[in-house]
Amino acid sequence: MPFAGGYFLSYFYRSINAVIAPDLTAELGLAAADLGLLTAAYFLAFAAFQLPLGILLDRYGPRRVQAGLLMVAACGAFLFSVGTDRPTLIAARALIGLGVCGGLMSSLQAFVQWFPRQRWPLVNGVFMSFGGFGALTATVPLEWAVQAGGWRVVFVGMGALTIAAALCICLVVPERAAPAPAPAEPGSPAALDGFGPIFRDPFFWRLAPVGMMCMASGMALQGLWAGPWLRDVALLPRGEVAHHLLVLTIFLTLGFPLCGALADLLVRRGVALARVYQGVIAAYLAALIVLTLQVGAASYWPWALFGLVSNGTIFAYPMLSQHFPANVSGRANTALNLLVFGMAFVLQYGVGMVIDLWPPLPSGGYDPVAYRVAIGIIAALVAAAFLWFSRPPSGR
C-alpha cells in the first residue's frame, strides 16, 4: 500500500496536463509542439534515469530508492507551481518525471522479493489499479480543484502529498534483502555492464518493440492528447472533456485488475502468458484504429475501450521477470522501462509536431485531420511491432 500511494501520485502527475492544457496554452502562448515538449519532459527525465535506477534497486532495495526519489518529485511540483516561463516549467516537469521514475519499478522489485512468481501477473494488475486511481483523480476532481484555486495551488498541494508519501514508505515498509546484491558500485563500468546480457538477449528484443510501442503510445495519448482530441474532434466543451476523461480513466483503472485476473486464470489453465499478451495487443490495436477513424467521436465508448485494453500491455514486465534470473530482474524491467518512456517522450512530442503541420482552427483548436494522421502513424507502428513479436521463432 505505501508503494501504491507513490504510484498513485506518479499517474496523477503523468495525466494532469490533459486537463490543464488549455490553461498552460493560454497563459504561455504554446503551440501544439510546445505543449507536447513541456508535457513530454516528464518522460525524457523518467527514461534517462532508468538504467541507474535498475542498479540502485538491485543494490539498495526499493524502500530507500523510492522514498528518496519522491522527495525529488516534490521539489519539481513546488517549482512548477511558481514557474512563469516555458524553460522553468520544462525543468520542473523533468524533475517530477525523475522523482516518480521508480514508482513502478521499485514496486515490481518489491513484488519479486515478497510474492511467488506464479502470482506476479495478478499482483501487478491489482497494484497497477492504483495508478488508474491517480489518473482518475486527474479528471473531474482535478477540474474542480483548478476552477476553485487554480493549477498552481494544485501543484503546491501535490508537492505536500508527495513528501507525505515518501515519509510513509520510510516509516512503514520493512526491509528485505535482495536475492543477490550487485557487487559493483553504482555507476561504475562493472555495474553498467550488468545490462549487457539483458540487451544482448534475443527474447528481450523480441518483446521490447511491442511492449515499448503499446505502453508508450498509451501514456502519450492518455497523458495529454486525449483532452485536446475530445475538444477538437468531438467538439466537446471543457466540462464535458473532463467527464469523458473520467470515463476513460475509470476503464483504465478497471483494465488493470481485470487483465491481471484474466491472465492469472488463463495461465493457471495452461495458456502461455505470451498468448494472452498477443490477445491484449490485438484489442489495443483495434482501439487505436477506432480513434484513427474517429468513429463515434462524441461518444464515451472509443476512449473507454482504449482505457480498458491499454494497460494489459504491462504483461511485458512479468514476462521479463520470468525469463531473467531474480537477481537481475530490476535491471531487466528498467531496461524495458528505458525504452518505454523514451518512446513515450518521442510520441507525445511527435504528435504535437504532426498536429502543427496543419494550421490552427479559427477557434484556436487543432485540425481533426491532424489527429487522424498522428494516431494513424502510432497504430501502424504498433501493428509492425505486433507482427515482429508474433513471428515464428527462428530457432536461433
C-alpha positions as CSV (number, residue, x, y, z in Angstrom):
1,M,0.0,0.0,0.0
2,P,2.8,2.6,0.6
3,F,4.2,1.8,-2.8
4,A,0.7,2.1,-4.2
5,G,0.5,5.7,-2.8
6,G,3.6,6.7,-4.7
7,Y,2.3,5.0,-7.9
8,F,-1.0,6.9,-7.5
9,L,0.9,10.2,-7.5
10,S,3.0,9.2,-10.5
11,Y,-0.1,8.7,-12.6
12,F,-1.7,11.9,-11.4
13,Y,1.4,13.8,-12.4
14,R,1.5,12.0,-15.7
15,S,-2.1,12.8,-16.5
16,I,-2.6,16.3,-15.1
17,N,-1.7,18.2,-18.3
18,A,-4.6,16.6,-20.2
19,V,-6.9,18.8,-18.1
20,I,-4.8,21.9,-17.6
21,A,-3.6,22.1,-21.2
22,P,-6.0,25.0,-22.0
23,D,-4.6,27.0,-19.0
24,L,-1.0,26.3,-20.0
25,T,-1.6,27.2,-23.6
26,A,-3.5,30.4,-22.8
27,E,-1.0,31.6,-20.2
28,L,2.2,30.7,-22.0
29,G,1.0,31.0,-25.7
30,L,2.1,27.5,-26.5
31,A,1.9,25.8,-30.0
32,A,1.0,22.1,-30.1
33,A,4.6,21.0,-30.3
34,D,5.5,23.3,-27.4
35,L,2.7,21.8,-25.3
36,G,3.9,18.3,-26.3
37,L,7.5,19.1,-25.3
38,L,6.5,20.6,-22.0
39,T,4.5,17.6,-21.1
40,A,6.9,15.0,-22.5
41,A,9.8,16.4,-20.5
42,Y,8.4,14.1,-17.7
43,F,9.0,11.1,-19.9
44,L,12.5,12.2,-21.0
45,A,13.8,12.5,-17.4
46,F,11.9,9.4,-16.5
47,A,13.7,7.4,-19.2
48,A,17.1,8.9,-18.6
49,F,17.3,7.5,-15.1
50,Q,16.1,4.0,-15.8
51,L,19.5,2.3,-16.1
52,P,20.8,3.9,-12.9
53,L,17.5,3.1,-11.2
54,G,17.9,-0.6,-12.0
55,I,21.4,-0.7,-10.5
56,L,20.2,1.2,-7.4
57,L,17.2,-1.1,-6.9
58,D,19.3,-4.2,-7.2
59,R,21.8,-2.9,-4.7
60,Y,19.8,-0.8,-2.2
61,G,16.3,-2.2,-2.5
62,P,13.0,-0.5,-3.3
63,R,12.3,1.2,0.0
64,R,15.3,3.6,0.2
65,V,15.4,4.3,-3.5
66,Q,11.7,5.1,-3.9
67,A,11.5,7.3,-0.8
68,G,14.5,9.4,-2.0
69,L,13.1,9.8,-5.5
70,L,9.7,11.0,-4.3
71,M,11.4,13.9,-2.5
72,V,12.8,15.0,-5.9
73,A,9.3,14.9,-7.3
74,A,8.1,17.1,-4.5
75,C,10.7,19.7,-5.4
76,G,9.6,19.6,-9.0
77,A,6.0,20.1,-8.0
78,F,6.8,23.2,-6.0
79,L,8.9,24.6,-8.8
80,F,6.1,24.0,-11.3
81,S,3.7,25.9,-9.0
82,V,5.8,29.1,-9.3
83,G,7.1,28.8,-12.9
84,T,6.3,31.7,-15.2
85,D,8.1,30.7,-18.4
86,R,8.5,27.7,-20.5
87,P,12.1,26.7,-19.6
88,T,11.3,26.8,-15.9
89,L,8.1,24.7,-16.3
90,I,10.0,22.2,-18.5
91,A,12.7,21.8,-15.9
92,A,10.1,21.4,-13.2
93,R,8.2,18.8,-15.2
94,A,11.5,17.0,-15.8
95,L,12.2,16.9,-12.0
96,I,8.8,15.5,-11.4
97,G,9.4,12.8,-14.0
98,L,12.8,11.9,-12.4
99,G,11.2,11.8,-9.0
100,V,8.4,9.4,-9.9
101,C,10.5,7.2,-12.2
102,G,10.8,4.5,-9.6
103,G,7.1,4.2,-8.8
104,L,6.5,1.1,-10.9
105,M,10.0,-0.4,-11.0
106,S,10.5,-0.2,-7.2
107,S,7.2,-1.9,-6.7
108,L,7.8,-4.6,-9.2
109,Q,11.1,-5.3,-7.4
110,A,9.4,-5.5,-4.1
111,F,6.8,-8.0,-5.5
112,V,9.7,-10.1,-6.9
113,Q,11.1,-10.3,-3.3
114,W,7.8,-10.9,-1.4
115,F,5.4,-12.8,-3.7
116,P,5.7,-16.2,-5.5
117,R,6.3,-15.9,-9.2
118,Q,3.1,-17.5,-10.4
119,R,1.1,-14.7,-8.7
120,W,3.1,-11.8,-10.3
121,P,0.6,-11.1,-13.1
122,L,-2.3,-10.8,-10.6
123,V,-0.4,-8.8,-8.0
124,N,0.9,-6.5,-10.7
125,G,-2.6,-6.0,-12.1
126,V,-4.1,-5.2,-8.7
127,F,-1.3,-2.8,-7.8
128,M,-1.5,-1.0,-11.2
129,S,-5.1,-0.2,-10.5
130,F,-3.9,2.4,-8.0
131,G,-2.2,4.2,-11.0
132,G,-5.6,4.2,-12.5
133,F,-7.0,5.8,-9.4
134,G,-4.3,8.5,-9.8
135,A,-5.3,9.1,-13.4
136,L,-9.0,9.1,-12.3
137,T,-8.3,11.9,-9.8
138,A,-6.7,13.9,-12.6
139,T,-10.0,14.3,-14.4
140,V,-13.2,15.8,-12.9
141,P,-11.8,16.2,-9.4
142,L,-8.8,18.0,-10.8
143,E,-11.0,20.2,-12.9
144,W,-13.0,21.2,-9.8
145,A,-9.7,22.0,-8.0
146,V,-8.4,24.1,-10.9
147,Q,-11.7,26.0,-11.1
148,A,-11.6,26.6,-7.3
149,G,-8.0,27.6,-6.7
150,G,-6.0,27.5,-10.0
151,W,-3.5,25.0,-11.3
152,R,-0.6,26.5,-9.3
153,V,-2.4,25.8,-6.0
154,V,-2.9,22.2,-7.1
155,F,0.8,21.7,-7.6
156,V,1.6,23.1,-4.2
157,G,-0.8,20.5,-2.7
158,M,0.7,17.7,-4.8
159,G,4.1,18.6,-3.5
160,A,3.0,18.3,0.1
161,L,1.3,14.9,-0.7
162,T,4.4,13.6,-2.4
163,I,6.5,14.4,0.7
164,A,3.9,12.6,2.8
165,A,4.2,9.5,0.5
166,A,8.0,9.5,0.8
167,L,7.7,9.6,4.6
168,C,5.1,6.8,4.6
169,I,7.4,4.5,2.7
170,C,10.3,5.2,5.1
171,L,8.2,4.5,8.2
172,V,6.0,1.6,7.1
173,V,7.8,-0.6,4.5
174,P,10.0,-3.3,6.0
175,E,13.5,-4.1,4.7
176,R,14.2,-7.3,2.9
177,A,17.5,-8.2,1.3
178,A,17.5,-8.5,-2.5
179,P,18.3,-12.1,-3.8
180,A,21.9,-11.2,-4.7
181,P,23.1,-7.6,-4.4
182,A,25.2,-6.3,-7.3
183,P,28.9,-6.4,-6.3
184,A,29.9,-3.3,-8.2
185,E,29.5,0.3,-7.1
186,P,26.5,2.1,-8.8
187,G,27.7,4.0,-11.9
188,S,30.9,2.0,-12.3
189,P,31.6,0.3,-15.6
190,A,31.3,-3.1,-14.0
191,A,27.8,-2.2,-12.7
192,L,26.7,-0.8,-16.0
193,D,27.9,-4.0,-17.7
194,G,25.2,-5.8,-15.9
195,F,22.8,-4.6,-18.6
196,G,24.9,-6.2,-21.3
197,P,23.3,-9.7,-21.1
198,I,19.9,-8.2,-21.0
199,F,20.4,-6.0,-24.1
200,R,22.0,-9.0,-25.9
201,D,19.2,-11.4,-25.1
202,P,17.1,-12.3,-28.2
203,F,13.9,-12.7,-26.2
204,F,14.3,-9.1,-24.8
205,W,14.5,-7.7,-28.4
206,R,11.5,-9.8,-29.5
207,L,9.4,-8.5,-26.6
208,A,10.7,-4.9,-26.3
209,P,9.4,-3.3,-29.5
210,V,5.8,-4.2,-29.0
211,G,5.9,-3.5,-25.2
212,M,7.6,-0.2,-25.9
213,M,5.1,0.9,-28.6
214,C,2.0,-0.2,-26.8
215,M,2.8,1.2,-23.4
216,A,4.4,4.4,-24.7
217,S,1.6,5.3,-27.0
218,G,-1.0,4.6,-24.3
219,M,0.8,7.0,-22.0
220,A,1.4,9.7,-24.6
221,L,-2.3,9.8,-25.6
222,Q,-3.9,9.4,-22.2
223,G,-1.5,11.7,-20.5
224,L,-2.1,14.7,-22.9
225,W,-3.7,14.3,-26.3
226,A,-6.9,12.7,-25.3
227,G,-8.1,16.0,-23.8
228,P,-7.4,18.1,-26.9
229,W,-8.8,15.3,-29.2
230,L,-12.1,15.4,-27.3
231,R,-12.1,19.2,-27.6
232,D,-11.2,19.4,-31.4
233,V,-12.5,16.2,-32.8
234,A,-15.6,15.5,-30.7
235,L,-16.2,19.3,-30.2
236,L,-17.0,18.9,-26.5
237,P,-16.9,21.9,-24.0
238,R,-14.3,21.8,-21.3
239,G,-16.6,20.3,-18.6
240,E,-17.6,17.5,-20.9
241,V,-14.0,16.8,-21.8
242,A,-13.3,16.3,-18.1
243,H,-16.2,13.9,-17.9
244,H,-15.0,11.9,-20.9
245,L,-11.5,11.7,-19.4
246,L,-13.2,10.5,-16.2
247,V,-14.8,7.6,-18.1
248,L,-11.5,6.9,-19.8
249,T,-9.7,6.6,-16.5
250,I,-12.4,4.5,-14.9
251,F,-12.0,1.9,-17.6
252,L,-8.2,2.4,-17.4
253,T,-8.4,1.5,-13.7
254,L,-10.7,-1.4,-14.3
255,G,-8.4,-2.7,-17.0
256,F,-5.5,-3.2,-14.6
257,P,-7.1,-5.8,-12.3
258,L,-9.3,-7.3,-15.0
259,C,-6.4,-8.0,-17.3
260,G,-4.4,-9.3,-14.4
261,A,-7.1,-11.6,-13.2
262,L,-7.7,-12.8,-16.8
263,A,-4.0,-13.6,-17.2
264,D,-3.9,-15.3,-13.9
265,L,-6.8,-17.5,-14.8
266,L,-5.6,-18.4,-18.3
267,V,-2.0,-19.1,-17.1
268,R,-3.4,-21.4,-14.4
269,R,-5.3,-23.3,-17.2
270,G,-2.1,-23.8,-19.1
271,V,-2.2,-20.9,-21.6
272,A,1.2,-19.3,-22.1
273,L,1.4,-15.7,-20.9
274,A,2.8,-14.8,-24.4
275,R,-0.5,-15.9,-26.0
276,V,-2.5,-13.8,-23.5
277,Y,-0.3,-10.9,-24.4
278,Q,-0.9,-11.3,-28.1
279,G,-4.7,-11.1,-27.5
280,V,-4.4,-7.9,-25.4
281,I,-2.2,-6.3,-28.1
282,A,-4.7,-7.1,-30.8
283,A,-7.5,-5.5,-28.8
284,Y,-5.3,-2.4,-28.2
285,L,-4.6,-2.1,-31.9
286,A,-8.3,-2.2,-32.6
287,A,-8.9,0.6,-30.2
288,L,-6.2,2.7,-31.9
289,I,-7.9,2.1,-35.3
290,V,-11.2,3.3,-33.9
291,L,-9.6,6.5,-32.7
292,T,-7.8,6.9,-36.0
293,L,-11.1,6.7,-37.9
294,Q,-12.8,8.9,-35.3
295,V,-15.7,6.6,-35.1
296,G,-18.3,7.8,-32.5
297,A,-16.1,10.7,-31.5
298,A,-18.5,12.3,-29.2
299,S,-19.5,9.0,-27.5
300,Y,-17.9,7.6,-24.4
301,W,-17.0,4.2,-25.7
302,P,-14.0,4.8,-28.0
303,W,-11.8,6.1,-25.2
304,A,-13.4,3.7,-22.7
305,L,-12.3,0.8,-25.0
306,F,-8.8,2.4,-25.2
307,G,-8.5,2.7,-21.5
308,L,-9.8,-0.9,-20.8
309,V,-7.2,-2.6,-23.0
310,S,-4.2,-0.3,-22.9
311,N,-3.0,-1.4,-19.5
312,G,-3.0,-5.1,-20.4
313,T,0.2,-4.3,-22.3
314,I,2.1,-4.2,-18.9
315,F,2.4,-8.0,-19.1
316,A,5.7,-7.5,-20.8
317,Y,7.2,-6.9,-17.3
318,P,6.2,-10.2,-15.6
319,M,7.3,-11.9,-18.8
320,L,10.7,-10.4,-18.5
321,S,10.8,-11.3,-14.7
322,Q,10.0,-14.9,-15.6
323,H,12.7,-15.0,-18.3
324,F,15.6,-13.5,-16.4
325,P,17.1,-14.6,-13.0
326,A,15.7,-12.9,-9.9
327,N,19.0,-11.1,-9.1
328,V,18.8,-9.0,-12.3
329,S,15.0,-8.6,-12.5
330,G,15.3,-5.0,-11.5
331,R,17.7,-4.3,-14.4
332,A,15.6,-6.3,-16.9
333,N,12.5,-4.3,-16.1
334,T,14.2,-0.9,-16.0
335,A,15.9,-1.7,-19.4
336,L,12.5,-2.1,-20.9
337,N,11.3,0.9,-19.0
338,L,14.1,3.0,-20.5
339,L,12.7,2.2,-24.0
340,V,9.1,2.6,-23.0
341,F,9.5,6.1,-21.5
342,G,12.0,7.2,-24.1
343,M,9.4,6.3,-26.8
344,A,6.7,8.0,-24.7
345,F,8.7,11.2,-25.0
346,V,9.1,10.8,-28.7
347,L,5.4,10.0,-29.3
348,Q,4.0,12.7,-27.0
349,Y,6.2,15.4,-28.5
350,G,5.9,13.9,-32.0
351,V,2.1,14.0,-32.0
352,G,2.3,17.8,-31.3
353,M,4.8,18.2,-34.2
354,V,2.5,16.3,-36.6
355,I,-0.5,18.4,-35.4
356,D,1.4,21.6,-36.1
357,L,1.8,20.6,-39.8
358,W,-1.8,21.8,-40.1
359,P,-2.8,25.4,-39.4
360,P,-4.8,26.0,-36.2
361,L,-8.5,26.4,-36.5
362,P,-10.1,29.8,-36.1
363,S,-11.4,28.6,-32.7
364,G,-7.8,28.1,-31.5
365,G,-8.0,24.3,-31.6
366,Y,-6.3,21.9,-33.9
367,D,-7.4,20.3,-37.2
368,P,-9.2,16.8,-36.8
369,V,-7.3,15.6,-39.8
370,A,-4.0,16.2,-38.0
371,Y,-5.2,13.9,-35.1
372,R,-6.2,11.2,-37.6
373,V,-2.7,11.2,-39.2
374,A,-0.8,11.3,-35.9
375,I,-2.8,8.4,-34.3
376,G,-2.7,6.5,-37.6
377,I,1.1,6.6,-37.6
378,I,1.0,5.3,-34.0
379,A,-1.3,2.4,-35.0
380,A,0.9,1.5,-37.9
381,L,4.0,1.3,-35.6
382,V,2.1,-0.8,-33.1
383,A,1.0,-3.2,-35.8
384,A,4.6,-3.6,-37.1
385,A,5.8,-4.3,-33.6
386,F,3.0,-6.8,-33.0
387,L,3.9,-8.7,-36.2
388,W,7.6,-8.8,-35.0
389,F,6.6,-10.3,-31.7
390,S,4.2,-12.8,-33.2
391,R,6.6,-14.1,-35.9
392,P,7.5,-17.8,-35.7
393,P,10.8,-18.5,-33.7
394,S,13.8,-18.6,-35.9
395,G,15.4,-21.4,-34.0
396,R,18.5,-19.4,-33.2
